[in-house]
Amino acid sequence: MQSRSNDIGFSEYQRIAMTTAIYPRKYRIYYPALGLSGEVGELNNKIKKKIRDNAKLDKDDMKSELGDVLWYLSALATDLGIDLGDVAADNIDKLLRRKRNGTLKGSGDNR
């Protein structure tokens, strides 16, 4: 097995991850969107149980669940023809602009 870097970029992750996508193309967009919501639900359920049981979150378990979320997010972006690296760059630009403008708090996309 080839070694990997701990500093993989989103675009590279997306390219490699999509070599493992085996869902039917007729369900493109739908399959990863549903999978994404399911994985976020699994992550939230584990957090909910932490609250209920006053238990410690298992960091490795959370990391694994976040990886599943990332895979489905990547697949959805691919199916939409969007580069995940561009998503990350655009989002950080938006957040830094809001920080600079003092509009991190509040609601609405255009602030």
N, C-alpha and C positions, 0 to 999 in steps of 0.2 A: 504494500500500500504506500502511496506517495505521501510524504510528509506535507503538512500545511502550515501556513503562517497564521499567527494569532492576530495579524493585522490585515485581514482580507477586506477588500473594498466591496461595497454593495454591488457594483456592476459585475465584478468578478464572481462574487457569490451567486448572483442571479444566473450568470452564464453556466457555472458548474452545477448549481442546483437543478436547473432545467434539464440536465441530462438524466435526471432521475424521475422526471414527470412521466407517468404512465397512464393518465386518465384519458378517456375517449375525447378526441378533438371536437366532437359534436357538442360536448359539454364545456367547451372552453369558456372562460369567464365564470360560469355558474358553479362548476366544480370547485375551483379554488376559493371563490367567494363564500360558499357554504362551508368548506373546510376551514377557512380562516375564522369564521364565526364560531365553529365548533371548538377549535383550539383555544380561542380566547375564552370561551365558556369553561373549558377544562382548567385553564389557568386561574380564572376567577373562582371556580369551585374549590380549588385547593386553598386559595386565600380565604375564602368563606369558612372553610373548615378550620383554618388557623384561628380565626376569630371565635368560632363556636367552641373549639376545644382548648383555646388559649395555648396552642402548640407553637413550636418553632417551625418556621418555613425551612424546608430543605433546599439549600441553595442550588445543589446539582439538579434537583428535580425541577426547580423554577427555570434554570438555564435550559434544560431539555425542552420544557414546554415553550419557552420563548423561541427556541430554535424551530419548533413546529410552526409557531405563528409566523416566523420569518419566512419559512419555506412557502407557506400558502400565500403570504403577501407577495413574495417574489413571483410565484406562479401567476397570480392575478395581474400583477404589473406586466409580466411577459405577455399574457393573453390580451391585454389592452394595448400592447405595443409601447409600453413606457419603461424606460430604463430606471431601475431602482436607485442607481447612483444619482441620476437627475432629480428623483423624488427627494432624496436626502439633501442634496445641495440646495434645491429650491426651498425646502422646508427650513433649513438652517438660516438661509437668507431672510426668509419671512420673519422668523423668530428674532433674529438680530435687529431687523428693521423695527419690529415692535418694541424691543428693548430700548433701542436708541430713541424712539418716539415716545417712550413711556406708556405704551399701550399693551403691555403684556397681560394686564388684567382686563376684564371686560368680556364682551361677546361679539360675535360677528366676524366674518372673514376679512372685511376691508377696514382694518383699524390700524 
